Amino acid sequence: MGFTEAAHDDGVLSGRGSPWKRGLASGVMTTLGGMGHALPYLISDFWTATTIAIIVVFIELWAIAWIQNKYMETPFFRAALQVVLGGALVFAAGALIGGG
């Protein structure tokens, strides 16, 4: 994620700033986000770990919607719909791949 964000553009056309800063921020946040809902599975009880992971993902998705609303001027309910729909698609893909 960090590499693709840094390679996306030099920041001049989009006004999004330095590719190094964007790449570093994207890479760090992707790593932290992935760890946030994967680390609970170090807990030996599956359902406890799954409950914690669901709570973490819920918080992550609402944080993304809030950030889109605050910094990208997306109406909150539209941002929430996009994030929840995107999260549901990722969940469905994981369930299909994991169930196969």
C-alpha positions as CSV (number, residue, x, y, z in Angstrom):
1,M,0.0,0.0,0.0
2,G,2.8,2.4,0.9
3,F,4.6,1.8,-2.3
4,T,1.6,2.2,-4.5
5,E,0.6,5.4,-2.8
6,A,4.1,6.8,-3.2
7,A,4.3,5.8,-6.8
8,H,0.8,7.1,-7.6
9,D,1.8,10.6,-8.4
10,D,4.4,13.2,-7.3
11,G,1.8,15.3,-5.5
12,V,2.0,18.3,-7.8
13,L,-1.1,17.6,-9.8
14,S,-3.2,16.3,-7.0
15,G,-1.9,18.6,-4.3
16,R,-1.6,15.7,-2.0
17,G,2.0,16.4,-0.8
18,S,5.2,14.5,-0.9
19,P,5.1,10.9,-2.2
20,W,7.4,9.8,0.6
21,K,5.1,11.2,3.3
22,R,2.0,9.8,1.7
23,G,3.7,6.4,1.1
24,L,5.0,6.2,4.7
25,A,1.6,7.2,6.2
26,S,-0.2,4.8,4.0
27,G,2.2,1.9,4.7
28,V,2.2,2.5,8.5
29,M,-1.6,2.8,8.7
30,T,-2.2,-0.3,6.6
31,T,0.2,-2.2,8.8
32,L,-1.5,-1.0,12.0
33,G,-5.0,-1.6,10.6
34,G,-4.1,-5.1,9.6
35,M,-2.5,-5.9,12.9
36,G,-5.5,-4.4,14.8
37,H,-7.9,-7.1,13.5
38,A,-5.3,-9.9,13.2
39,L,-3.7,-9.8,16.6
40,P,-6.8,-10.8,18.6
41,Y,-6.3,-14.3,17.1
42,L,-3.4,-14.8,19.4
43,I,-6.0,-15.4,22.0
44,S,-6.7,-19.1,22.2
45,D,-10.5,-18.8,22.4
46,F,-11.8,-18.4,18.8
47,W,-15.0,-16.6,19.7
48,T,-13.4,-14.2,22.1
49,A,-10.8,-13.3,19.4
50,T,-13.5,-13.0,16.7
51,T,-15.6,-10.7,18.9
52,I,-12.6,-8.4,19.6
53,A,-11.6,-8.4,15.9
54,I,-15.2,-7.5,14.9
55,I,-15.1,-4.6,17.4
56,V,-11.8,-3.4,16.1
57,V,-13.0,-3.5,12.5
58,F,-16.1,-1.6,13.4
59,I,-14.1,1.1,15.0
60,E,-11.7,1.2,12.0
61,L,-14.5,1.6,9.5
62,W,-16.2,4.4,11.5
63,A,-12.8,6.1,11.8
64,I,-12.4,6.0,8.0
65,A,-15.8,7.4,7.5
66,W,-15.1,10.2,10.0
67,I,-11.8,11.0,8.3
68,Q,-13.5,11.1,4.9
69,N,-16.1,13.5,6.3
70,K,-13.7,15.8,8.1
71,Y,-10.8,16.0,5.7
72,M,-12.3,15.1,2.3
73,E,-15.6,16.9,2.8
74,T,-17.7,13.8,2.0
75,P,-21.1,13.9,3.6
76,F,-20.9,11.6,6.7
77,F,-23.7,9.3,5.7
78,R,-22.4,8.9,2.2
79,A,-18.9,8.2,3.6
80,A,-20.4,5.7,6.1
81,L,-22.3,3.9,3.3
82,Q,-19.2,3.7,1.1
83,V,-17.1,2.3,4.0
84,V,-19.7,-0.1,5.2
85,L,-20.4,-1.4,1.7
86,G,-16.7,-1.7,1.0
87,G,-16.2,-3.6,4.3
88,A,-19.1,-5.9,3.5
89,L,-17.6,-6.7,0.1
90,V,-14.2,-7.5,1.6
91,F,-16.0,-9.7,4.2
92,A,-17.9,-11.5,1.5
93,A,-14.8,-12.1,-0.5
94,G,-13.0,-13.5,2.5
95,A,-15.9,-15.7,3.4
96,L,-16.1,-17.1,-0.2
97,I,-12.3,-17.7,-0.3
98,G,-12.2,-19.1,3.2
99,G,-15.2,-21.4,2.6
100,G,-13.8,-22.8,-0.6
